[in-house]
């Protein structure tokens, strides 16, 4: 069992839309969200062979969401929001011990309920590969 602290950048998500509104007035809208933060997780491994094993993790993610939206509806409208909060994160994966100190891992991790009532809430899934060095 281990305690891990991490900085996590979940990337940038963009969206755009255009069309007509009501009586045929044109509109355009675009937006982007960037999520990053720090997590602290308890990680447990279960050996399957002398070098290969499974792992599970659960912890807390302290996130910040940088949300911006631009619209044109008879004139420009720009809205930005930067909420932050704490959410549960958890995941599963596999590991392979290269030697006593170096390990490679592949994981699927979920960060739950990112956002607020203004931005909407969403879960974010992360697939990762890592190289771990154990200090002994």
N, C-alpha and C positions, 0 to 999 in steps of 0.2 A: 504494500500500500504506500502511496506517496501523496504529497501535497504539491500541486503545481500552480504557479502564478504565470499568467500570460497576457501580453498585449495582443488584441485581436482586431484586425481591420477586415470587415465583412464586405468591403467594396462599395461601388457606386451603382445605383439603379436609376435608370432614366425612363421617362415616358413622355409621349406627345399625342396630341389629338387636334383635329380641326373639323369644321363643319359649319352648319348654319344653326342659328338660334332663333326660336320663336317665329317672328315674321320674316325670316330669311336673312337676318343680320349675320354676317360671317363672324366666326370666333376661332381663335387658335389658343392652345394651351400646351405648356411643356413644364416638366418638373424633374427634379432629381433628389435622391436621398442618399446620404453617405452615413454608414454606421461603423463606429469603432468603440473600443473600450478595453477594460481590464477584466480578466476572469480569475477566480481562485477556485480550483477544483480538487476534489479527492479522487485519485485514480487508483484503481485496483486491477491487478493482473492475475491471470490464472494460467499457469504453465500447462501446455498440452504435450510438448516434447521438451528435450533439454534446451532447445533454441527457439521454439515457436510457442506463442501463447495468445490468449484473448485478453482484452481489457475493457473496462467500463469506467465511466467518469460521471460525476455529478458535482455541480457547484453553482456559484453566483457570478453573473455577468453584470458589471457596472458599465452601461452603455451611454453614448451620446449620439443622437440622430441629427444630422444637419440636413434639413428639409427646405427646399426652395421651389416655388411655383411662379411661373410667368404666364399671364393671360392677356389676350387682346379681345375686348368685347366693347366696341365703341371707344376704346382708349386703353392704354396699357395699365395693367394691374400686376404688381409684384408683391408676393407674400413669402416671408421666410419664417422659419420656426426652428428652434434648436432645443428640443426636449432632451432630458436625460432621466435615467432610472436604473433600477436593479431588476434583473430577471433570472429565472432558473436556466441553467444550461446543463445538458447531459449528452452522453454519446457512448458509442461502442466502437471497437476496432480490433486489429490484430497487430502483433509485434514479432520481430525476428531479431534475436541477439547475434550480432556479428562477432563480438568478443565480450569480455566481461564488462566493459564500460560503454560500448557503442551499440545502439539499438536503432532499427528502422521501424516506423509505425505507419499504418494507414488507418484513418478514422472517419466516421460519420458523426457529426456533432450537431445538435439542435439548440438554438438560442430562442427562447420563448418570449412572446408578447413584447416585441420591440415597437415603441411608439406610444402615442397618447390619443386622446379623443379628437384632437385637431388634425393629427397626421394619419390616424388609423393605426391599429395594431396588427403586427404580423409576426409569424415565426420565420426564422432564417436558418436554413440548413447549410452546413459547411462540410465538404469532403476535403480531407487534407492528408498529406504525406509528410513525415517529419524524421529528422535525424536527431537522436537524443544522445547526449553524453552524460553518463552517471558519474558523479563525484563520489569517490569511496575513500 
